[in-house]
Amino acid sequence: MNIFDIAKNISQEKERLDISSLDKIYSQFMINRIMTCSPDLVFLANEISKIKEIDNQTHYDLWFNVVTKRKRYFKYHKEEKIDNSQIGNIQTYFGINKELAIEYFKLLGEEELNYINESFKHGKG
């Protein structure tokens, strides 16, 4: 079982889980974050995230009892992996720092990235 299985249980299933056995997996922050992926739960997640110092089981019970059970698709945005060699090439090519090079990487198209990478392969960079 993983954190997404718990989120699915909260949003779709009628049987409660015993979270005490899942303490290593359960994260209040991650449950709140996953639930914000469903537009109808954004405001609820915001309010629940304001509640501090409750144990995991109480947090789970709150979500489980408040959410209307129906099928939801949680499209969780993962940070894309960045090739450090490409970032290094961008840094050198434009003469910029790493943070700015990461922003450039996100903005440049595949054609531009290929041009920059090729220029270093042929010793032009």
N, CA, C and O atoms as a printed pandas DataFrame, in Angstrom:
     atom_number atom_name residue_name chain_id  residue_number  x_coord  y_coord  z_coord
0              1         N          MET        A               1    0.848   -1.174    0.000
1              2        CA          MET        A               1    0.000    0.000    0.000
2              3         C          MET        A               1    0.896    1.240    0.000
3              4         O          MET        A               1    1.928    1.277    0.671
4              5         N          ASN        A               2    0.480    2.260   -0.769
5              6        CA          ASN        A               2    1.207    3.527   -0.803
6              7         C          ASN        A               2    0.249    4.682   -0.515
7              8         O          ASN        A               2   -0.942    4.470   -0.285
8              9         N          ILE        A               3    0.775    5.891   -0.531
9             10        CA          ILE        A               3   -0.007    7.080   -0.174
10            11         C          ILE        A               3   -1.181    7.292   -1.143
11            12         O          ILE        A               3   -2.227    7.802   -0.744
12            13         N          PHE        A               4   -1.010    6.905   -2.404
13            14        CA          PHE        A               4   -2.080    7.061   -3.384
14            15         C          PHE        A               4   -3.205    6.063   -3.139
15            16         O          PHE        A               4   -4.366    6.357   -3.422
16            17         N          ASP        A               5   -2.873    4.885   -2.615
17            18        CA          ASP        A               5   -3.910    3.919   -2.234
18            19         C          ASP        A               5   -4.757    4.459   -1.075
19            20         O          ASP        A               5   -5.969    4.248   -1.030
20            21         N          ILE        A               6   -4.112    5.147   -0.154
21            22        CA          ILE        A               6   -4.833    5.746    0.965
22            23         C          ILE        A               6   -5.761    6.848    0.454
23            24         O          ILE        A               6   -6.910    6.945    0.885
24            25         N          ALA        A               7   -5.261    7.676   -0.463
25            26        CA          ALA        A               7   -6.089    8.744   -1.040
26            27         C          ALA        A               7   -7.289    8.152   -1.780
27            28         O          ALA        A               7   -8.397    8.682   -1.699
28            29         N          LYS        A               8   -7.066    7.060   -2.495
29            30        CA          LYS        A               8   -8.164    6.389   -3.202
30            31         C          LYS        A               8   -9.186    5.852   -2.200
31            32         O          LYS        A               8  -10.394    5.942   -2.421
32            33         N          ASN        A               9   -8.690    5.296   -1.105
33            34        CA          ASN        A               9   -9.589    4.790   -0.074
34            35         C          ASN        A               9  -10.444    5.916    0.498
35            36         O          ASN        A               9  -11.643    5.739    0.710
36            37         N          ILE        A              10   -9.834    7.067    0.746
37            38        CA          ILE        A              10  -10.568    8.212    1.292
38            39         C          ILE        A              10  -11.659    8.660    0.329
39            40         O          ILE        A              10  -12.781    8.947    0.747
40            41         N          SER        A              11  -11.336    8.721   -0.946
41            42        CA          SER        A              11  -12.280    9.311   -1.901
42            43         C          SER        A              11  -13.303    8.331   -2.473
43            44         O          SER        A              11  -14.356    8.764   -2.941
44            45         N          GLN        A              12  -13.026    7.024   -2.451
45            46        CA          GLN        A              12  -13.919    6.089   -3.140
46            47         C          GLN        A              12  -14.490    4.973   -2.279
47            48         O          GLN        A              12  -15.640    4.579   -2.471
48            49         N          GLU        A              13  -13.728    4.465   -1.354
49            50        CA          GLU        A              13  -14.130    3.244   -0.671
50            51         C          GLU        A              13  -14.925    3.530    0.598
51            52         O          GLU        A              13  -14.814    4.604    1.189
52            53         N          LYS        A              14  -15.730    2.548    1.005
53            54        CA          LYS        A              14  -16.590    2.722    2.163
54            55         C          LYS        A              14  -16.006    2.106    3.434
55            56         O          LYS        A              14  -16.529    2.330    4.526
56            57         N          GLU        A              15  -14.925    1.331    3.300
57            58        CA          GLU        A              15  -14.317    0.703    4.472
58            59         C          GLU        A              15  -13.142    1.528    4.969
59            60         O          GLU        A              15  -12.244    1.879    4.203
60            61         N          ARG        A              16  -13.158    1.832    6.259
61            62        CA          ARG        A              16  -12.081    2.609    6.874
62            63         C          ARG        A              16  -10.805    1.786    6.986
63            64         O          ARG        A              16  -10.844    0.558    7.065
64            65         N          LEU        A              17   -9.678    2.483    6.991
65            66        CA          LEU        A              17   -8.379    1.862    7.224
66            67         C          LEU        A              17   -7.925    2.153    8.646
67            68         O          LEU        A              17   -8.308    3.157    9.247
68            69         N          ASP        A              18   -7.106    1.258    9.165
69            70        CA          ASP        A              18   -6.451    1.525   10.450
70            71         C          ASP        A              18   -5.091    2.131   10.121
71            72         O          ASP        A              18   -4.160    1.422    9.739
72            73         N          ILE        A              19   -4.989    3.421   10.272
73            74        CA          ILE        A              19   -3.782    4.151    9.879
74            75         C          ILE        A              19   -2.613    3.868   10.822
75            76         O          ILE        A              19   -1.459    4.059   10.439
76            77         N          SER        A              20   -2.885    3.422   12.029
77            78        CA          SER        A              20   -1.790    3.162   12.976
78            79         C          SER        A              20   -0.794    2.140   12.425
79            80         O          SER        A              20    0.391    2.182   12.755
80            81         N          SER        A              21   -1.274    1.232   11.593
81            82        CA          SER        A              21   -0.365    0.249   10.997
82            83         C          SER        A              21    0.350    0.814    9.770
83            84         O          SER        A              21    1.250    0.171    9.230
84            85         N          LEU        A              22   -0.040    2.001    9.328
85            86        CA          LEU        A              22    0.548    2.614    8.133
86            87         C          LEU        A              22    1.286    3.916    8.453
87            88         O          LEU        A              22    1.430    4.786    7.594
88            89         N          ASP        A              23    1.752    4.039    9.700
89            90        CA          ASP        A              23    2.397    5.284   10.129
90            91         C          ASP        A              23    3.605    5.671    9.283
91            92         O          ASP        A              23    3.870    6.859    9.099
92            93         N          LYS        A              24    4.336    4.696    8.770
93            94        CA          LYS        A              24    5.519    5.017    7.961
94            95         C          LYS        A              24    5.136    5.540    6.580
95            96         O          LYS        A              24    5.933    6.222    5.937
96            97         N          ILE        A              25    3.945    5.234    6.125
97            98        CA          ILE        A              25    3.481    5.654    4.800
98            99         C          ILE        A              25    2.659    6.932    4.882
99           100         O          ILE        A              25    2.794    7.810    4.031
100          101         N          TYR        A              26    1.815    7.044    5.889
101          102        CA          TYR        A              26    0.842    8.132    5.982
102          103         C          TYR        A              26    1.534    9.463    6.253
103          104         O          TYR        A              26    2.344    9.588    7.171
104          105         N          SER        A              27    1.194   10.451    5.433
105          106        CA          SER        A              27    1.706   11.806    5.610
106          107         C          SER        A              27    0.539   12.772    5.444
107          108         O          SER        A              27   -0.091   12.817    4.387
108          109         N          GLN        A              28    0.257   13.534    6.477
109          110        CA          GLN        A              28   -0.857   14.482    6.418
110          111         C          GLN        A              28   -0.637   15.491    5.297
111          112         O          GLN        A              28   -1.566   15.826    4.563
112          113         N          PHE        A              29    0.590   15.968    5.170
113          114        CA          PHE        A              29    0.907   16.925    4.111
114          115         C          PHE        A              29    0.613   16.336    2.734
115          116         O          PHE        A              29   -0.015   16.990    1.901
116          117         N          MET        A              30    1.065   15.101    2.487
117          118        CA          MET        A              30    0.878   14.489    1.173
118          119         C          MET        A              30   -0.595   14.191    0.896
119          120         O          MET        A              30   -1.052   14.369   -0.233
120          121         N          ILE        A              31   -1.337   13.747    1.887
121          122        CA          ILE        A              31   -2.771   13.511    1.686
122          123         C          ILE        A              31   -3.449   14.817    1.307
123          124         O          ILE        A              31   -4.235   14.851    0.360
124          125         N          ASN        A              32   -3.159   15.896    2.031
125          126        CA          ASN        A              32   -3.746   17.199    1.697
126          127         C          ASN        A              32   -3.361   17.610    0.277
127          128         O          ASN        A              32   -4.191   18.107   -0.484
128          129         N          ARG        A              33   -2.108   17.398   -0.061
129          130        CA          ARG        A              33   -1.620   17.796   -1.391
130          131         C          ARG        A              33   -2.273   16.972   -2.511
131          132         O          ARG        A              33   -2.665   17.520   -3.541
132          133         N          ILE        A              34   -2.386   15.680   -2.308
133          134        CA          ILE        A              34   -3.028   14.819   -3.307
134          135         C          ILE        A              34   -4.494   15.206   -3.474
135          136         O          ILE        A              34   -5.005   15.253   -4.593
136          137         N          MET        A              35   -5.161   15.479   -2.373
137          138        CA          MET        A              35   -6.576   15.828   -2.444
138          139         C          MET        A              35   -6.806   17.136   -3.198
139          140         O          MET        A              35   -7.870   17.319   -3.790
140          141         N          THR        A              36   -5.837   18.046   -3.189
141          142        CA          THR        A              36   -5.993   19.299   -3.942
142          143         C          THR        A              36   -5.972   19.062   -5.446
143          144         O          THR        A              36   -6.322   19.960   -6.212
144          145         N          CYS        A              37   -5.574   17.888   -5.878
145          146        CA          CYS        A              37   -5.590   17.568   -7.314
146          147         C          CYS        A              37   -7.012   17.400   -7.837
147          148         O          CYS        A              37   -7.231   17.433   -9.048
148          149         N          SER        A              38   -7.964   17.222   -6.954
149          150        CA          SER        A              38   -9.368   17.116   -7.337
150          151         C          SER        A              38  -10.025   18.473   -7.069
151          152         O          SER        A              38  -10.087   18.913   -5.921
152          153         N          PRO        A              39  -10.516   19.138   -8.125
153          154        CA          PRO        A              39  -11.056   20.501   -7.962
154          155         C          PRO        A              39  -12.117   20.646   -6.877
155          156         O          PRO        A              39  -12.202   21.692   -6.233
156          157         N          ASP        A              40  -12.922   19.613   -6.669
157          158        CA          ASP        A              40  -13.985   19.734   -5.657
158          159         C          ASP        A              40  -13.461   19.618   -4.225
159          160         O          ASP        A              40  -14.214   19.834   -3.275
160          161         N          LEU        A              41  -12.189   19.283   -4.062
161          162        CA          LEU        A              41  -11.634   19.117   -2.715
162          163         C          LEU        A              41  -10.601   20.190   -2.347
163          164         O          LEU        A              41  -10.039   20.153   -1.253
164          165         N          VAL        A              42  -10.351   21.129   -3.238
165          166        CA          VAL        A              42   -9.306   22.133   -3.003
166          167         C          VAL        A              42   -9.581   22.943   -1.742
167          168         O          VAL        A              42   -8.703   23.087   -0.892
168          169         N          PHE        A              43  -10.786   23.468   -1.618
169          170        CA          PHE        A              43  -11.101   24.316   -0.473
170          171         C          PHE        A              43  -11.113   23.515    0.826
171          172         O          PHE        A              43  -10.684   24.007    1.869
172          173         N          LEU        A              44  -11.598   22.298    0.758
173          174        CA          LEU        A              44  -11.591   21.435    1.931
174          175         C          LEU        A              44  -10.155   21.135    2.361
175          176         O          LEU        A              44   -9.841   21.170    3.551
176          177         N          ALA        A              45   -9.298   20.845    1.407
177          178        CA          ALA        A              45   -7.889   20.577    1.715
178          179         C          ALA        A              45   -7.237   21.787    2.366
179          180         O          ALA        A              45   -6.431   21.649    3.287
180          181         N          ASN        A              46   -7.586   22.967    1.885
181          182        CA          ASN        A              46   -7.045   24.184    2.475
182          183         C          ASN        A              46   -7.466   24.321    3.938
183          184         O          ASN        A              46   -6.653   24.675    4.792
184          185         N          GLU        A              47   -8.706   24.047    4.216
185          186        CA          GLU        A              47   -9.193   24.167    5.590
186          187         C          GLU        A              47   -8.592   23.088    6.492
187          188         O          GLU        A              47   -8.219   23.365    7.632
188          189         N          ILE        A              48   -8.501   21.870    5.984
189          190        CA          ILE        A              48   -7.943   20.784    6.797
190          191         C          ILE        A              48   -6.458   21.021    7.061
191          192         O          ILE        A              48   -5.954   20.674    8.129
192          193         N          SER        A              49   -5.761   21.609    6.097
193          194        CA          SER        A              49   -4.331   21.855    6.310
194          195         C          SER        A              49   -4.083   22.903    7.391
195          196         O          SER        A              49   -2.974   22.993    7.918
196          197         N          LYS        A              50   -5.091   23.689    7.724
197          198        CA          LYS        A              50   -4.956   24.691    8.790
198          199         C          LYS        A              50   -5.033   24.066   10.183
199          200         O          LYS        A              50   -4.609   24.677   11.164
200          201         N          ILE        A              51   -5.568   22.862   10.266
201          202        CA          ILE        A              51   -5.698   22.184   11.558
202          203         C          ILE        A              51   -4.338   21.598   11.929
203          204         O          ILE        A              51   -3.800   20.748   11.219
204          205         N          LYS        A              52   -3.803   22.054   13.027
205          206        CA          LYS        A              52   -2.470   21.616   13.451
206          207         C          LYS        A              52   -2.554   20.644   14.620
207          208         O          LYS        A              52   -3.520   20.626   15.382
208          209         N          GLU        A              53   -1.530   19.858   14.727
209          210        CA          GLU        A              53   -1.327   18.958   15.857
210          211         C          GLU        A              53   -2.467   17.965   16.076
211          212         O          GLU        A              53   -2.970   17.823   17.191
212          213         N          ILE        A              54   -2.865   17.288   15.016
213          214        CA          ILE        A              54   -3.779   16.157   15.179
214          215         C          ILE        A              54   -3.025   14.905   14.738
215          216         O          ILE        A              54   -2.139   14.962   13.885
216          217         N          ASP        A              55   -3.390   13.794   15.328
217          218        CA          ASP        A              55   -2.687   12.561   14.963
218          219         C          ASP        A              55   -3.163   12.074   13.596
219          220         O          ASP        A              55   -4.187   12.524   13.083
220          221         N          ASN        A              56   -2.409   11.157   13.024
221          222        CA          ASN        A              56   -2.696   10.669   11.672
222          223         C          ASN        A              56   -4.067   10.020   11.549
223          224         O          ASN        A              56   -4.758   10.224   10.552
224          225         N          GLN        A              57   -4.467    9.247   12.543
225          226        CA          GLN        A              57   -5.763    8.572   12.475
226          227         C          GLN        A              57   -6.906    9.589   12.465
227          228         O          GLN        A              57   -7.871    9.426   11.718
228          229         N          THR        A              58   -6.806   10.623   13.280
229          230        CA          THR        A              58   -7.838   11.663   13.307
230          231         C          THR        A              58   -7.878   12.406   11.981
231          232         O          THR        A              58   -8.954   12.710   11.467
232          233         N          HIS        A              59   -6.720   12.695   11.436
233          234        CA          HIS        A              59   -6.631   13.369   10.136
234          235         C          HIS        A              59   -7.303   12.524    9.058
235          236         O          HIS        A              59   -8.102   13.024    8.266
236          237         N          TYR        A              60   -6.964   11.232    9.040
237          238        CA          TYR        A              60   -7.567   10.305    8.077
238          239         C          TYR        A              60   -9.091   10.241    8.272
239          240         O          TYR        A              60   -9.846   10.331    7.304
240          241         N          ASP        A              61   -9.531   10.087    9.510
241          242        CA          ASP        A              61  -10.970    9.992    9.799
242          243         C          ASP        A              61  -11.712   11.243    9.340
243          244         O          ASP        A              61  -12.819   11.156    8.808
244          245         N          LEU        A              62  -11.102   12.395    9.546
245          246        CA          LEU        A              62  -11.707   13.643    9.102
246          247         C          LEU        A              62  -11.921   13.621    7.594
247          248         O          LEU        A              62  -13.016   13.897    7.105
248          249         N          TRP        A              63  -10.857   13.289    6.867
249          250        CA          TRP        A              63  -10.987   13.204    5.408
250          251         C          TRP        A              63  -12.008   12.143    5.015
251          252         O          TRP        A              63  -12.886   12.394    4.189
252          253         N          PHE        A              64  -11.894   10.971    5.601
253          254        CA          PHE        A              64  -12.743    9.835    5.219
254          255         C          PHE        A              64  -14.223   10.142    5.428
255          256         O          PHE        A              64  -15.053    9.768    4.600
256          257         N          ASN        A              65  -14.561   10.816    6.521
257          258        CA          ASN        A              65  -15.960   11.071    6.841
258          259         C          ASN        A              65  -16.553   12.278    6.128
259          260         O          ASN        A              65  -17.775   12.392    6.029
260          261         N          VAL        A              66  -15.721   13.170    5.633
261          262        CA          VAL        A              66  -16.224   14.391    5.009
262          263         C          VAL        A              66  -16.351   14.259    3.487
263          264         O          VAL        A              66  -17.257   14.838    2.887
264          265         N          VAL        A              67  -15.459   13.512    2.874
265          266        CA          VAL        A              67  -15.435   13.428    1.412
266          267         C          VAL        A              67  -16.557   12.539    0.897
267          268         O          VAL        A              67  -16.749   11.420    1.371
268          269         N          THR        A              68  -17.293   13.055   -0.081
269          270        CA          THR        A              68  -18.322   12.274   -0.758
270          271         C          THR        A              68  -17.637   11.200   -1.600
271          272         O          THR        A              68  -16.722   11.491   -2.370
272          273         N          LYS        A              69  -18.084    9.972   -1.448
273          274        CA          LYS        A              69  -17.442    8.857   -2.143
274          275         C          LYS        A              69  -17.847    8.838   -3.610
275          276         O          LYS        A              69  -19.022    8.708   -3.950
276          277         N          ARG        A              70  -16.845    8.970   -4.462
277          278        CA          ARG        A              70  -17.028    8.830   -5.906
278          279         C          ARG        A              70  -15.663    8.659   -6.543
279          280         O          ARG        A              70  -14.635    8.916   -5.917
280          281         N          LYS        A              71  -15.664    8.232   -7.769
281          282        CA          LYS        A              71  -14.400    8.003   -8.465
282          283         C          LYS        A              71  -13.756    9.343   -8.812
283          284         O          LYS        A              71  -14.389   10.212   -9.412
284          285         N          ARG        A              72  -12.503    9.496   -8.428
285          286        CA          ARG        A              72  -11.737   10.705   -8.730
286          287         C          ARG        A              72  -10.407   10.296   -9.336
287          288         O          ARG        A              72   -9.856    9.240   -9.025
288          289         N          TYR        A              73   -9.914   11.148  -10.195
289          290        CA          TYR        A              73   -8.596   10.927  -10.776
290          291         C          TYR        A              73   -7.668   11.979  -10.205
291          292         O          TYR        A              73   -7.848   13.171  -10.452
292          293         N          PHE        A              74   -6.688   11.550   -9.451
293          294        CA          PHE        A              74   -5.727   12.475   -8.857
294          295         C          PHE        A              74   -4.507   12.567   -9.765
295          296         O          PHE        A              74   -3.629   11.705   -9.738
296          297         N          LYS        A              75   -4.467   13.617  -10.563
297          298        CA          LYS        A              75   -3.320   13.823  -11.439
298          299         C          LYS        A              75   -2.282   14.595  -10.643
299          300         O          LYS        A              75   -2.359   15.816  -10.510
300          301         N          TYR        A              76   -1.325   13.873  -10.124
301          302        CA          TYR        A              76   -0.302   14.454   -9.267
302          303         C          TYR        A              76    0.870   14.907  -10.114
303          304         O          TYR        A              76    1.446   14.117  -10.863
304          305         N          HIS        A              77    1.221   16.168   -9.997
305          306        CA          HIS        A              77    2.317   16.726  -10.776
306          307         C          HIS        A              77    3.642   16.370  -10.114
307          308         O          HIS        A              77    3.910   16.753   -8.975
308          309         N          LYS        A              78    4.459   15.632  -10.850
309          310        CA          LYS        A              78    5.787   15.300  -10.355
310          311         C          LYS        A              78    6.793   16.251  -10.974
311          312         O          LYS        A              78    6.657   16.669  -12.125
312          313         N          GLU        A              79    7.786   16.578  -10.203
313          314        CA          GLU        A              79    8.866   17.419  -10.713
314          315         C          GLU        A              79    9.599   16.633  -11.794
315          316         O          GLU        A              79    9.991   15.485  -11.584
316          317         N          GLU        A              80    9.780   17.260  -12.948
317          318        CA          GLU        A              80   10.465   16.554  -14.015
318          319         C          GLU        A              80   11.952   16.482  -13.734
319          320         O          GLU        A              80   12.541   17.410  -13.180
320          321         N          LYS        A              81   12.553   15.363  -14.124
321          322        CA          LYS        A              81   13.977   15.174  -13.902
322          323         C          LYS        A              81   14.745   15.976  -14.935
323          324         O          LYS        A              81   14.402   16.000  -16.118
324          325         N          ILE        A              82   15.779   16.624  -14.463
325          326        CA          ILE        A              82   16.574   17.484  -15.327
326          327         C          ILE        A              82   17.948   16.869  -15.486
327          328         O          ILE        A              82   18.589   16.475  -14.511
328          329         N          ASP        A              83   18.389   16.794  -16.729
329          330        CA          ASP        A              83   19.702   16.254  -17.043
330          331         C          ASP        A              83   20.759   17.301  -16.684
331          332         O          ASP        A              83   20.816   18.370  -17.293
332          333         N          ASN        A              84   21.595   16.985  -15.692
333          334        CA          ASN        A              84   22.592   17.945  -15.215
334          335         C          ASN        A              84   23.606   18.330  -16.284
335          336         O          ASN        A              84   24.129   19.445  -16.266
336          337         N          SER        A              85   23.893   17.416  -17.222
337          338        CA          SER        A              85   24.848   17.768  -18.287
338          339         C          SER        A              85   24.248   18.843  -19.187
339          340         O          SER        A              85   24.960   19.731  -19.657
340          341         N          GLN        A              86   22.931   18.763  -19.429
341          342        CA          GLN        A              86   22.281   19.805  -20.232
342          343         C          GLN        A              86   22.276   21.135  -19.493
343          344         O          GLN        A              86   22.478   22.187  -20.101
344          345         N          ILE        A              87   22.047   21.093  -18.190
345          346        CA          ILE        A              87   22.070   22.325  -17.398
346          347         C          ILE        A              87   23.465   22.937  -17.442
347          348         O          ILE        A              87   23.609   24.152  -17.583
348          349         N          GLY        A              88   24.485   22.105  -17.323
349          350        CA          GLY        A              88   25.867   22.593  -17.410
350          351         C          GLY        A              88   26.157   23.220  -18.763
351          352         O          GLY        A              88   26.819   24.255  -18.843
352          353         N          ASN        A              89   25.667   22.599  -19.825
353          354        CA          ASN        A              89   25.858   23.152  -21.171
354          355         C          ASN        A              89   25.158   24.500  -21.312
355          356         O          ASN        A              89   25.710   25.429  -21.901
356          357         N          ILE        A              90   23.951   24.609  -20.777
357          358        CA          ILE        A              90   23.202   25.874  -20.842
358          359         C          ILE        A              90   23.936   26.951  -20.050
359          360         O          ILE        A              90   24.038   28.095  -20.492
360          361         N          GLN        A              91   24.449   26.579  -18.870
361          362        CA          GLN        A              91   25.195   27.534  -18.054
362          363         C          GLN        A              91   26.387   28.091  -18.822
363          364         O          GLN        A              91   26.611   29.301  -18.852
364          365         N          THR        A              92   27.138   27.204  -19.434
365          366        CA          THR        A              92   28.329   27.615  -20.160
366          367         C          THR        A              92   27.962   28.409  -21.404
367          368         O          THR        A              92   28.575   29.437  -21.691
368          369         N          TYR        A              93   26.975   27.941  -22.134
369          370        CA          TYR        A              93   26.584   28.571  -23.395
370          371         C          TYR        A              93   26.128   30.014  -23.179
371          372         O          TYR        A              93   26.504   30.909  -23.937
372          373         N          PHE        A              94   25.314   30.236  -22.140
373          374        CA          PHE        A              94   24.778   31.570  -21.893
374          375         C          PHE        A              94   25.554   32.351  -20.827
375          376         O          PHE        A              94   25.328   33.547  -20.649
376          377         N          GLY        A              95   26.473   31.674  -20.116
377          378        CA          GLY        A              95   27.243   32.342  -19.057
378          379         C          GLY        A              95   26.375   32.744  -17.875
379          380         O          GLY        A              95   26.453   33.874  -17.393
380          381         N          ILE        A              96   25.542   31.808  -17.409
381          382        CA          ILE        A              96   24.592   32.096  -16.330
382          383         C          ILE        A              96   24.757   31.098  -15.189
383          384         O          ILE        A              96   25.462   30.099  -15.332
384          385         N          ASN        A              97   24.103   31.370  -14.049
385          386        CA          ASN        A              97   24.189   30.457  -12.911
386          387         C          ASN        A              97   23.227   29.278  -13.086
387          388         O          ASN        A              97   22.421   29.253  -14.016
388          389         N          LYS        A              98   23.326   28.303  -12.175
389          390        CA          LYS        A              98   22.554   27.060  -12.305
390          391         C          LYS        A              98   21.041   27.294  -12.220
391          392         O          LYS        A              98   20.285   26.714  -12.999
392          393         N          GLU        A              99   20.593   28.136  -11.285
393          394        CA          GLU        A              99   19.155   28.378  -11.122
394          395         C          GLU        A              99   18.556   28.979  -12.391
395          396         O          GLU        A              99   17.475   28.585  -12.826
396          397         N          LEU        A             100   19.268   29.930  -12.972
397          398        CA          LEU        A             100   18.794   30.551  -14.201
398          399         C          LEU        A             100   18.840   29.550  -15.363
399          400         O          LEU        A             100   17.963   29.554  -16.228
400          401         N          ALA        A             101   19.862   28.700  -15.374
401          402        CA          ALA        A             101   19.983   27.676  -16.419
402          403         C          ALA        A             101   18.804   26.699  -16.356
403          404         O          ALA        A             101   18.326   26.242  -17.394
404          405         N          ILE        A             102   18.337   26.378  -15.158
405          406        CA          ILE        A             102   17.176   25.487  -15.005
406          407         C          ILE        A             102   15.935   26.154  -15.588
407          408         O          ILE        A             102   15.133   25.498  -16.254
408          409         N          GLU        A             103   15.771   27.462  -15.342
409          410        CA          GLU        A             103   14.644   28.196  -15.929
410          411         C          GLU        A             103   14.746   28.217  -17.448
411          412         O          GLU        A             103   13.741   28.041  -18.137
412          413         N          TYR        A             104   15.946   28.431  -17.975
413          414        CA          TYR        A             104   16.158   28.406  -19.430
414          415         C          TYR        A             104   15.790   27.033  -19.987
415          416         O          TYR        A             104   15.150   26.927  -21.033
416          417         N          PHE        A             105   16.205   25.980  -19.272
417          418        CA          PHE        A             105   15.932   24.610  -19.699
418          419         C          PHE        A             105   14.434   24.380  -19.866
419          420         O          PHE        A             105   14.001   23.726  -20.814
420          421         N          LYS        A             106   13.649   24.921  -18.938
421          422        CA          LYS        A             106   12.199   24.759  -18.994
422          423         C          LYS        A             106   11.583   25.526  -20.162
423          424         O          LYS        A             106   10.537   25.140  -20.684
424          425         N          LEU        A             107   12.235   26.608  -20.566
425          426        CA          LEU        A             107   11.685   27.454  -21.628
426          427         C          LEU        A             107   12.160   27.069  -23.028
427          428         O          LEU        A             107   11.444   27.272  -24.009
428          429         N          LEU        A             108   13.358   26.519  -23.117
429          430        CA          LEU        A             108   13.908   26.182  -24.429
430          431         C          LEU        A             108   13.202   24.981  -25.025
431          432         O          LEU        A             108   12.808   24.058  -24.311
432          433         N          GLY        A             109   13.047   25.000  -26.323
433          434        CA          GLY        A             109   12.460   23.867  -27.028
434          435         C          GLY        A             109   13.507   22.794  -27.286
435          436         O          GLY        A             109   14.699   23.005  -27.065
436          437         N          GLU        A             110   13.054   21.660  -27.750
437          438        CA          GLU        A             110   13.952   20.533  -28.004
438          439         C          GLU        A             110   14.998   20.882  -29.062
439          440         O          GLU        A             110   16.157   20.482  -28.957
440          441         N          GLU        A             111   14.583   21.622  -30.069
441          442        CA          GLU        A             111   15.505   22.006  -31.141
442          443         C          GLU        A             111   16.641   22.879  -30.603
443          444         O          GLU        A             111   17.804   22.665  -30.947
444          445         N          GLU        A             112   16.310   23.859  -29.760
445          446        CA          GLU        A             112   17.334   24.734  -29.183
446          447         C          GLU        A             112   18.274   23.958  -28.268
447          448         O          GLU        A             112   19.486   24.171  -28.289
448          449         N          LEU        A             113   17.707   23.054  -27.462
449          450        CA          LEU        A             113   18.541   22.242  -26.571
450          451         C          LEU        A             113   19.494   21.357  -27.370
451          452         O          LEU        A             113   20.665   21.214  -27.018
452          453         N          ASN        A             114   18.987   20.773  -28.437
453          454        CA          ASN        A             114   19.848   19.945  -29.288
454          455         C          ASN        A             114   20.972   20.771  -29.902
455          456         O          ASN        A             114   22.107   20.301  -29.987
456          457         N          TYR        A             115   20.672   21.999  -30.332
457          458        CA          TYR        A             115   21.685   22.879  -30.911
458          459         C          TYR        A             115   22.784   23.184  -29.891
459          460         O          TYR        A             115   23.972   23.125  -30.208
460          461         N          ILE        A             116   22.370   23.513  -28.659
461          462        CA          ILE        A             116   23.352   23.819  -27.610
462          463         C          ILE        A             116   24.197   22.600  -27.301
463          464         O          ILE        A             116   25.418   22.709  -27.191
464          465         N          ASN        A             117   23.566   21.433  -27.157
465          466        CA          ASN        A             117   24.303   20.209  -26.848
466          467         C          ASN        A             117   25.252   19.833  -27.977
467          468         O          ASN        A             117   26.378   19.407  -27.721
468          469         N          GLU        A             118   24.815   19.984  -29.216
469          470        CA          GLU        A             118   25.674   19.661  -30.372
470          471         C          GLU        A             118   26.876   20.597  -30.442
471          472         O          GLU        A             118   27.965   20.179  -30.835
472          473         N          SER        A             119   26.687   21.858  -30.063
473          474        CA          SER        A             119   27.797   22.801  -30.122
474          475         C          SER        A             119   28.913   22.394  -29.156
475          476         O          SER        A             119   30.080   22.698  -29.401
476          477         N          PHE        A             120   28.567   21.716  -28.069
477          478        CA          PHE        A             120   29.596   21.258  -27.140
478          479         C          PHE        A             120   30.244   19.964  -27.616
479          480         O          PHE        A             120   31.407   19.705  -27.304
480          481         N          LYS        A             121   29.515   19.158  -28.360
481          482        CA          LYS        A             121   30.090   17.918  -28.898
482          483         C          LYS        A             121   31.156   18.212  -29.951
483          484         O          LYS        A             121   32.113   17.453  -30.100
484          485         N          HIS        A             122   30.986   19.317  -30.679
485          486        CA          HIS        A             122   31.911   19.652  -31.762
486          487         C          HIS        A             122   32.925   20.697  -31.339
487          488         O          HIS        A             122   33.678   21.199  -32.173
488          489         N          GLY        A             123   32.957   21.034  -30.051
489          490        CA          GLY        A             123   33.955   21.946  -29.529
490          491         C          GLY        A             123   33.730   23.402  -29.849
491          492         O          GLY        A             123   34.681   24.183  -29.823
492          493         N          LYS        A             124   32.498   23.801  -30.154
493          494        CA          LYS        A             124   32.212   25.189  -30.486
494          495         C          LYS        A             124   31.812   25.994  -29.267
495          496         O          LYS        A             124   31.857   27.224  -29.300
496          497         N          GLY        A             125   31.414   25.315  -28.169
497          498        CA          GLY        A             125   30.839   25.988  -27.016
498          499         C          GLY        A             125   31.818   26.615  -26.102
499          500         O          GLY        A             125   31.431   27.210  -25.096
